[in-house]
Amino acid sequence: MRELNITKNEAGQRLDKLLGKYLDAAPKSFLYKMLRKKNIKLNQKKADGKEILREGDVVVLYLAEDTIKQFQKEKNIRNKKTNLKLEHLYEDEHVLILNKPAGLLSQKARPEDISVNDYVLECCERPGSMIKPSVCNRLDRNTSGIIVAGISLEGLQTMAELFKTRAVHKYYLTIVKGQVKSGDRIRGYLCKNEKTNTVTFSKKKSAGAVWIETQYEPITVGEEATLLKVWLITGRTHQIRSHLASIGHPIAGDYKYGDRKWNDSLKKRFGISYQLLHSSELVFPEQMERCHRLAGKTITAKPPALFMRVQSSLGLDRKAVR
């Protein structure tokens, strides 16, 4: 038998959702069967799983310890330290915001991977809590910058909604080939090839294509490259990389969508082997009913050392302004 005491952090969600998180390897059919057979009770009463939990509620699992452990997959595989030291940009009781280095996954691709999400769990998971902290936005492995994690139910729900509705404005810094002398907003359609994990941009809609929108403005224009500030309006896979390449200004170091000859030159000069794309700024809405401490805040993250060195060497080290 195991007793789960619902705290403020767990309140506000459905019972079946909490059970699905706590017994994350258990089939839904098993959980509902246990509820029907009264092997799982809420406040000593039969429950169907649709109940909204309140602070002070008690959930009792009349299950053998071996059964509980068997169905806690996440806790079984999470047994090694990350040894990561990430820069904390902001933290309160609901949200943790980090500066992710290039080369680190946002979330696991395989069980043995180490990711930002593992670091968040290591830092923020509370003993006895049924809430599992998690990153709420993703960056490509080799894209650096701002990662937001929810560490309470309020944080998880609020951040998920803000990113879904695009209420948070996301800005990136990048170095692109050529001279971009004026800003623009580019719109079109992105079609993904699942086999190659690449996307193609087109002005015309096609089967499976999704609408995308990107705005950019030059910060500093050099002889061979431009430092751009990019507003990611829609946020699709590889959107910025493919969009900029489509207008003849590929990102430095981007071998998937960029200019190989130029990238080879940059690799020889600076050791670049991945795209110089950095999530530099998040602007939260002025009005927020939940996680209100973040209302109106702008979170910024300094680019990594390699980005700054290339920026300076290419004559693009003027202070960035919006």
C-alpha angles and dihedrals in degrees: 000000000000128000121209117198112204113228130187089272094059098038121105099044132099119266093238091053091053092048090050090056096043094046095032095166096050119103114244088239089061093051093049091046090053090050092050092049091047092242085128117044136180114217088343091301133108113266135189098207098253094094117118108233122234131199108274096029117134123217115195122198111202091197134122115261090239090056092050093049091047091057096046098087098161093053091047095055098038099082107122132075118247095217086208123148108197127178112252110218097177137355138178135148092286108032140037119193119195140184106235117208120225113266096038122109119235090215134005119280091184132019092252094053124110114221144168087260091060089052091051091051091047092051103037113023107116119219110254094009120131091206114098112206113227143175112261100199131036135220126193113263092256097040112095131206146057121021120177122206130189111220099178132039090257091050094047094048096043097047092045090053094046093052093043093053093039090236089141113073112222122204128187136193119217141162115229135186118263134008118309104188100175139029128247144173113237123199134185146102132303122207120192126215104209094194095057097027090230133124134214127210125220138167088221126072118243137175111298094006121136129210116255135183129191131177124197140175131187118247099180128005117207133180096269105011145027131221106225134193109211128196108208100210101173106018113216132162110294089347099147094041096051095037095055092043089053092061094048099262107102121184119262111261095012104135093173097060104004143085108288096199093052092043091052089053092050091047090053093048101039109011093248114165101159139043118289097228121138130184096223108166142027121189116198122208119266093236120052124161092194129037083020094171087076094052110127093358124140115209117199132189127199114234118249122270095258092054091050093047093052091044091054095043091052092050095252100118099114111128111273117242131177 
